[in-house]
Structure formats: C-alpha cells, structure tokens
Amino acid sequence: MALLFINIKKKEKMENVFNMVNGFFGKMTTLLMGLLSFGIIAEVLFGSPVFGMSIIENVMDLIKMFGDNGVVGLIALVIMYHLLEKK
C-alpha cells in the first residue's frame, strides 16, 4: 500500500514539473512573438533595423528558406504553425 502511495506522489510531482516547464515555454513563446511583432512594426515605422538587426529581412529569409525546400519546407511550415497556434 505504501509503495502505491509513493508512486502516486511521484506521478503528481512529475505532472507538476511538466506543467511548470510547459507553462514556462508557453510564456516565453508569447513574449518572443510580442517582441517579433514590436520589431516588425518599429522597423516599418522608423525604416531602420531594430536592435541592430533587420527583423523583416530575417523573416523574409526564413520564408524563402521554406519556399526553396519545396514540400519539406511546406511540411515544416505547417508544423511550426501548429506549434505556435494558440488553443
């Protein structure tokens, strides 16, 4: 009986750790998407790169990379969309 209780406690702890890590990465993704949006808007408004790098050029290079890879690039793009999609 004690062994069962210990296993249940370990399972609860692992679920808590997983939820904490999942929440952390979810919040970091939200923060980075906000910074990306801010960088694009600032670069469009002011016409110069933000933080020393051109975010629009980097996004365009990323899209070009997906386009150059054909079907594999399309599959990767769909996977990235589903990872970043809010539920």
N, C-alpha and C positions, 0 to 999 in steps of 0.2 A: 504494500500500500504506500509506503514511504517513497519507494522508487517511482511510482506513478506520479506522486505529488511533485517530486523533484523534476521529472520530465515535463510536467505541465508548466512549472515555473520557468524552466529553460526555454520552452516554446514561447511563453509570454514575453520573456526578455528578448528573444530573437525577433519577435514581431515588433517590439518597441524599437529595437535598433534599426530594423528595416524601415519602419515608418519614419524614424528620425532622419535617416540617410536619404530616403525618398523625398521627404519634405525639404531637406537642405538643397538637393539638386533641383527640385522644382522651383524653389525661391531664387536660386542662382540663375536658372534659365530665364525666369521672369525679369530679373534685374538686367541680365545681359541683353535681352530683347529690348528692354526700355532704353538702354544705353545705345544700342544699334539704331533704334528709331530716332533718338535725340541726335546722334551723329549725322544721320542722313538729312534730317530737317535743317540742322545747323549748317551743313555743307551746302545745301541748296540755297538757303537764305543768304549766307555770307560769301559763298563762292570760293572758299578756301578750305583745305583739309582741316579736320578737327583732330586734336591730339597728335598732330604730326603725321597723320596717315589719311589717305583718301578712302573713306568708307564706301562710297559709291563705286569707285574703281575696284575695290576688293570684292564687293558683291557682284559686280559685272563679271569679274574674272571667275568667280565661283559658278555663276550661271553658265558662262562659256565652257568651263570645265565639264559641267554636267552635259551640255549640248554636244561637246566633242566626243563623249563616251557613248553616244547612241542609246541603246536600250538599257545598258547597265547604268548609265547616268540617269535615265528616267526612273529606273527602279530605286536607285539611291535617293533621288529627289522625293519620291513618294514615301520612302521610309523616313526620311528626315521630316517631311511634312507631318506624318503621323506621330512622330516623337515629340514634335513641338506643338501639336494641336492641343488646345485646351479642351478638357472634357467637362 
